[in-house]
Each structure stands twice: as structure tokens, then as C-alpha cells.
Amino acid sequence: KTDQNQNQNLSKSSSCLAAINVCTSSQSQTMTTVNVRVGVGVLIRDPRHPSKVFAGLRRNSHGEGTLALPGGHLEMYETWEECAIRETLEETGLNIHNVQFGHVTNDMMKGEGKHYVTIYMMGECVCPDTRPQNLEPHKCHGWDSYAWEELCEFAECSGTKDSNESGMENKDNEQSPILFGPLLKLVEEAPLLVMDFLNKSQ
């Protein structure tokens, strides 16, 4: 009888451990999916058109087909400035300097199960003659430069219910790109530091 009780206790203990492991695994997976990540977006002044900044259409990632600034994830022990310089070089081949803070947005992408805090940095090209290269074609369709007024026009299309990844027709019957969520929020908030940065070029 004693052996039978011991076996029953061992069986109960094993069941409890299994339940704990399942619970722990489930919590771990949940924690992984709900972590808030830090992204850095970079407003880089086009040296040929100083009132414009570079942006490109996203590819093979969340926000597929939407217009976004150069940028990426902040790495461990990296400053915001270092991240902006590194991501810009990796994605466009541009060396930038005079990098400064511009704004921060809280970007909750509930439909995609993502939540980002996006830090916007502003910088200028070291060499005025260089042009951005598409160094990560699997992530971006290519780079062009846009004025703030253009981004505001795109924002109006981006906020329309019938908009899609391919864009909408603007007043000139041309396709307007849809802004990536964080960039849309930046344009809607129109922060003073960003406005000053763009206005200084005029």
C-alpha cells in the first residue's frame, strides 16, 4: 500500500511539473509576442533638393508596399545617433553627419500584433554629390526624395478607408503611395523640431 501511495504521489508530481512546464512555455511565448520594440527612423535631407527627405517602399515585411524612411531596430548598447548612422549606411550607402533628435512616436500595430516606439533622428549627407543606393533590395523597392507637402498629401490618402498597399489616385489622377504607420503618425503630429529642420533648408 505504501508503494502504491508513493507511485500515486510521483504520478501527481509528474502531472504538476508537466502543467507548470506548459504554463511556463505559454507565458514565454506570450511574452515574446507582446514585447515592445524600439525602432529608429532617419530623416535624411536630399542635398540636391534640401527641402526633401529620402524614403522608399517597404518590401517583404510588415507594412509591405508602404512608404517609409530609412531605419531599423535599435541594437543593444547602441546610441540613437549610432543606430541612425549605421542603418542609413546599411540601407542606402549614405554617410550622414550632424545627426540630431527629431521626434518619437508610440506605434501600436494591433492588426499585426506589433508595438513599436519609433525614435526619429535627422541628419545630412557628408558628401553632397552622393545618391542613395538600394543596398537591401529584399527589404526596399528603391529610394526617392519627397517634400513635406508631398508626405502630407500621401497622409490624406493613407487615412482613407479604401486605401490599399498599391496607393490611391491623387488630385492629378496619379497613384499616391500609402505611408508606413509610424511615418503617417510623424506627419500627422508635425513636430516642431522636424519642421524647423526642413524649413532651415529653404
Protein Blocks (a to p, Z undefined) as FASTA:
>chain_A
ZZmmmmmmmmmmmmmmmmmmmmmmmmmmmmmmmpccdddddddddfklmmbccddddehi
ehihiacdedddddehiafklmmmmmmmmmnopacehiacfbdcddddfknopacddddd
ddddfblkbccddfblmlbgbdcdddfklmmmmmmmmmpmkbcfkopadfkopacddddf
klmmmmmnopaklmmmmmmmZZ
